[in-house]
Amino acid sequence: MAEALPKVSIVTPSLNQGRFLEETILSVLRQGYPDLEYIIIDGGSTDNSAEIIRKHQKSLTYWVSEPDRGQAHAINKGMERATGEVVAWLNSDDLYADGAIRRAVASLQAHPEVAMVYSDYDVRYETTGEIKRMTSRLKDSRTIFSDVSVCPIPQPTVFLRRSVWEEVGPLNEKLHLAMDYDLWVRVLGRHTAFYLPGASFALIRYYADAKTFKFSNRQAHEFLDIFDRTFNDPHGPAVPADLRRDAYVYAYLRCAVAAVRSEHSYLDGAGWLVRSLKIAPVKTVALMARKILKSLGAEPI
């Protein structure tokens, strides 16, 4: 006898994303999942977002449009109302791939020992319309700190057991760009995750005004704050010295690149680069060479 499908709760936080929001909503509603709870938390948008949400409100479990304290707060508000055994959030500029929820649930059912499941993802470049498959950086949950040149677990692909969210959540509302990574660190400090290679649960839009790219300097410093807090927490995960070193090397390099790209501050960028070189000169040079060879374009380090 087949295992019964659990209820799945999806939360979408949004603020003035009317140009993307309907496509995001439809990507959830078209999943065809039989026990789906969909919650939209809008932060009081002044564009056409509320009109779009009302258009689909009969298919929603709950929605609200009111001022909040930011994205993390909006997600936490939605999760407080969520009742599913499996939970996830999908930002209003991202999309689920067809069948994503069923495939994620199947992975969780096949691996009852894991806290969450994630996959590879697709990126759509809004200027050209090109779609490119991207491979998740994290193939092994034990190496969460070893490569943070980007967040190694692509957030829109993550489906999490609600019991784990209740154990380690909610999101840290002081963080505005790295709150997902902060959550993964807390989850993987106690549990394991399952990576489904070759699959893509979600599509991420790549565009100039995306918060992750527009405020990359702030995000880089949030990663540093997470490391400082995690590594100095006597009750936190036991992280080997070499992984701590790697985490700071990547974080300092990220701060260096962000300082130049976002703030146009070559002096600050050089300062962060020197800090990385002092920790691990060979690794720093190798990483910089890899980045230069890969691209001189818009992808964040």
Sequence and secondary structure as in RCSB ss.txt:
>XXXX:A:sequence
MAEALPKVSIVTPSLNQGRFLEETILSVLRQGYPDLEYIIIDGGSTDNSAEIIRKHQKSLTYWVSEPDRGQAHAI
NKGMERATGEVVAWLNSDDLYADGAIRRAVASLQAHPEVAMVYSDYDVRYETTGEIKRMTSRLKDSRTIFSDVSV
CPIPQPTVFLRRSVWEEVGPLNEKLHLAMDYDLWVRVLGRHTAFYLPGASFALIRYYADAKTFKFSNRQAHEFLD
IFDRTFNDPHGPAVPADLRRDAYVYAYLRCAVAAVRSEHSYLDGAGWLVRSLKIAPVKTVALMARKILKSLGAEP
I
>XXXX:A:secstr
       EEEEEEESS HHHHHHHHHHHHTT  SSEEEEEEE   SSSHHHHHHHTGGG SEEEE   S HHHHH
HHHHHH   SEEEE  TTEEE TTHHHHHHHHHHH TT SEEEEEEEEEETTT  EEEE  S SSGGGTTS  SS
 SS GGG EEEHHHHHHH S  TT SSSHHHHHHHHHHTT  EEEEEEEEEEEEEE TT HHHHTHHHHHHHHHH
HHHHHHT TTS    HHHHHHHHHHHHHHHHHHHHHHH  HHHHHHHHHHHHHH HHHHHHHHHHHHHH SSS  
 
